């Protein structure tokens, strides 16, 4: 079975910046998108919403 891709929307709770990325689920159930942190420096407290492509 091929890995499913997801459209991942990440929104920063501190500044409200929104990122729309594509990613896949890893073995831990998290989404791998390559996203590290928001432009404001926040790397915690992010809203993550994913939908299958």
PyMOL commands that set and color helices and strands:
alter all, ss='L'
color gray80, all
select strands_A, chain A and resi 5-12+18-25+31-32+46-52
alter strands_A, ss='S'
color yellow, strands_A
deselect
rebuild
show_as cartoon
